[in-house]
Amino acid sequence: MSASVFIAGPASWNTIVVLDRLPEPMPHMQFAEDSWETVGGTSAGKALSLTALGRTTLLHALSASDEPGRKVRDALARAGVDGLWGAGDVTERHLNLMTRAGGRVSLYLSSPGATDGADDTALIAAMTRADVLVLDLAAEPLRLIPAAQSTGKPLWVDVHDYDGTADFHRPFLDAADAVFCNADRLPDPIDFLHARIAAGSSLAVCTLGAGGAVAVDSDHVEHRVAAVPVDVVDTNGAGDAFFAGVLDARFTGADLDTALRAGARAASTVLGTRHLHPTLDPVLDPRDE
């Protein structure tokens, strides 16, 4: 199966709980404003957005032969995502506590470990056929970094709310041609972006929520883009859609400013749905159609 983008990383089954405020660190009772179940996982979000943009995409994720795993695989397939599924010891599941303003606490209920590499021949072949590789933060993509580097294909990574020191992120950062992150925990996002370029990456981007995003190119020139105004239903998947929009535009030949605007537009399309992408609406909420 040929793919212009190969993505390895999490696809999960999530329970979303919307609260008026995130819980305080003390025993108390709190009423939810809303709740639902849906597909989650940063790699699933990227695959959904890239597929919707018309870019051929292959997702390698792990799931177990359980009910949550079946739901994830079925929903993504019905949304048009091509999957190269590995056998996980468990299916990844999250409980996400959310606020309407975008605050979030993600509780990992289960997360699969890395595989034993039995399927590596097929994975390396798929990576070799791809134009660009995306490795997201998880045990299986971490294991695949050397194989991904051996293909010589550009490697894009998303380190999310990296704090600038966590050891788990370092192999991803060291291998990356393009680095994406958010500003939630970085002491100085701009300094971090310039540091990644100095370390050898050709592109470094930090999303700023409602403040848009800032990028630093290979010449250390800073570029900024504003967020597209939209009525927000749920913020899950917005960062993944932004990543997908930038990647798709860059590999279509767009300059960086144009690509950042494409990313902002892509992010805006997912903020109006309670799922990772609107293509999941008819799959998971068929009665609403």
Secondary structure, 3 states (H helix, E strand, C coil): CCCCEEEECCCEEEEEEEECCCCCCCCCCCCCCEEEEEEECHHHHHHHHHHHCCCCEEEECEECCCHHHHHHHHHHHHCCCEECCEECCCCCEEEEEEECCCCEEEEEEECCCCCCCCCHHHHHHHHHHCCEEEEECCHHHHHHHHHHHHCCCCEEEECCCCCCCCHHHHHHHHHCCEEEEECCCCCCHHHHHHHHHHCCCCEEEEECHHHCEEEEECCCCEEEECCCCCCCCCCCCHHHHHHHHHHHHHCCCCCHHHHHHHHHHHHHHHCCCCCCCHHHHHHHCHHHC
